[in-house]
């Protein structure tokens, strides 16, 4: 049985930092708190991180930037060959 399925009923939405070598893990609603406790126990480990009940830990959002030309600004030189 996966750790996530055991944790889901009581820890939905919380973060799990899992040491895959030992099976030890830390759970917390605060991602940084869980990471700090996991790092204190296993400082040299690379952790597998999941958010219980979610397909991903988070999402990456990018800002759409629409540059407006400044008054008096010259156009970039054309690359005519």
N, C-alpha and C positions, 0 to 999 in steps of 0.2 A: 504494500500500500504506500502510495506517495505521501510525503510529508504534507503537501498542499491539501490533499483530500482529507487528511486528519485535522488540519487546522481550519479549514473553511467554515465549519459551523460557528466557531467562536471568534474567529479573527478575520472576518471578511473585510477587505480593504486595507489590511495591515501589510507591512513590508516584512519579508523574510530574507535574511542573509544566511545562506547555507554554505558550509564548508563541505564540499563534495568529497574530500579525502576522508573526513572523519564522520560525516553525517550530522555533526553538531550544527545548531542553528539558533538564531536570535530573531524574535518577533516583536514588532512595536508599530504603533500607528505613526510614530515619528521616525522617518527614514534615517535621519542622522543619529538618533539615539540607538537604533538597532545596529547601525554600522559601528558606532563607537564601542558598544559592548562586544560585538563580534571581533573587532580588531584587537581589543584588549585581551581576549582569549587566544586569538590566532593572528599575531601581528604580520606574519609573512605569507598569509593565505590569499589566494584570489577567490572571491566569493561569487556564487551564483545567486542572483537577486530576483525575487518574484514578488508580485503584489497579489495577495490571496483573493481569488475570485475575478481577477482581471487578466486579459491576454498579454498585457505588458506592464512594466513598472511605471512608465509615464509616456509622454509623447514629446516630440520635437516640434516646436512651432517657429515658423520664420515670419519675420515682418516683411510686408510688401512695401518697398520703398519706391516712390515715384518721384524721381528727381525733376525738379522744376528749374528751367534755366534762369540764371540770375540776370537781371537787367544789365546790359553792357558787357556781358560775358561773351567772349568770342567762341565760335564753334570750333570743335577739335579739327585739326588739319585732316584733309581727306587723304586717303592712301591711293591716289591715282597712280597707276603704273605707266 
